[in-house]
Amino acid sequence: MPTMASQPSGQSAARERREELDRVLADARKNALDYADALPNLICRQTTQQFYDQTGKGDWRIEDQYIELLTYLNHEEDRTLVPTKTTGEMPERITNMFSTGQFDMSLTGIFRPESKAVFTWKETGTLRGEPAELKLFV
């Protein structure tokens, strides 16, 4: 007598999707935290340029440039603004720019338990021709 394969119920399929998402997120969390733990100590100069298009037609012109000495030591990031090369003076203000934790927190921040990020599956798609899952977090 032939047997029939049963289709998972809607509730069962949702549970399987959630379990799959949990496995994917656990792997991503482990990889992100392992990567951050392996980052070396470093000192570098970071140049940030701000461009502005007053016309709205793609005529981008440099508005500001800031140089920072970036130190990443024992998983702690510190930035020191450097005087401008042209005037030798410190910029009076930095507008429309905020930067912190690029080497560690940007990658790992959402995966740390204290972030309390909640991930949900949105859709399946492709990225550069490869299958991809789109997750949202809040």
N, C-alpha and C positions, 0 to 999 in steps of 0.2 A: 504494500500500500504506500503510495507516495506521501511524503511529508511536506508540509508547507512551512516555509520560513515565516516567522512572525515579524512584523514591522514593529520597531520600538514605538511605544506610545509617545505623545507629545511631551509628557512629563519626564519620561525616561530619556528621550533625546535631549531635552534641556539639561538634565542631570549629567549626561555624558559630555555635552558641550562644556559645561561648567568644570567638570573634572579635567577635561583636556586643557582648558584655559588655565586652570590651576597648575597643571604640569608645565605648560609653556612658561608661565610667569615664574615658577620656582626655578626653572633653568635660567631664565633671563636674570633673575635676582642673583643667583649664585655667580653667574658670569660677570655681572656688573660689579658686585662686591669683591670678587677675586681680582678683577682687573684693577680696581681702585687700591686694593691692598698691595698690589705689586708695583704701583707707580714709584719711580725713583725721585730722590731729592733733585731739585733743579733750580737754576736761576736763569732768567732770560729777560729780554727787553720785548715788550709788547707795544706795537704801534696800532692805534685805533684811529681810523679816518671816518669822518662823517661827511656824507655827500648830501646835497640838496638840489632839487629840481624846482625852481621857481615857476617855470612855464608849464609844467605838467606834460611836457612833450619829449621827455627823455634827455633833456639837456642838463645832465648831472654835473655839478661843480663842487669841488671840495669846500666845505664850510669850516671844519675844525679838524685838528689832528692832535692827539694826545699820546704821550709816550709814558709808559709805566715800567718800572723795574718789578718784575714778578718773581717772587721767591716761593717755592713749594718745598717745605722742609718738614719731614716727619708727618705728612698728611695734613699740614696746615698751610694755607695759602695766604700770602701777604702781598699787597701792592703798594708801591710808592710812586707818586707822580714825579716825573722828571722835568726839569726846566726845559722850555722850548729851545731848539737849536738856534733859531733866528734871533731871539731876543735875550736868551739866557735867563728869562724870568719864568716863574711858575704861572701857569694859566690861572686867571682869576676865578673861573668857574668851569665846570664841566656840565654841559646841558644835554639832556636827552640820552644819557648814557649811564648804565648801571651794569657792573660786571663783578661777579664773585663766584668762587667755587667752580671754575670751569674744568679743573682737572679731576675733581672728585665729586662734588655735590651735584653738578649738572647730570652726571651719569647715574649716580647712585641714590640721589636724594629721594626719588619717587619709590625706590625699592626698600628704603630703610623703614623698619616697622613704625618709627615715630611719625612718618609722613602720613600714615593712615590713608594712603591712596587706595581707592576702590577701582578695580579694573573691570570693564565689561566688554564682551565681544560685540563688535559692530557688524563686520562683514568680511567675506573672503574675496580676495582680488589677486592682482599680480603686481609685482614690482620688478622692473627690468626683465620681464618675461618669466619670472619665477613666481610660484604660488606664495601668497602672503596673507596673513590674518591681520585685520585692523582692530586694534583694541583702543578703548578710550579709558582715561582715568580722571578721577576728580579727587 
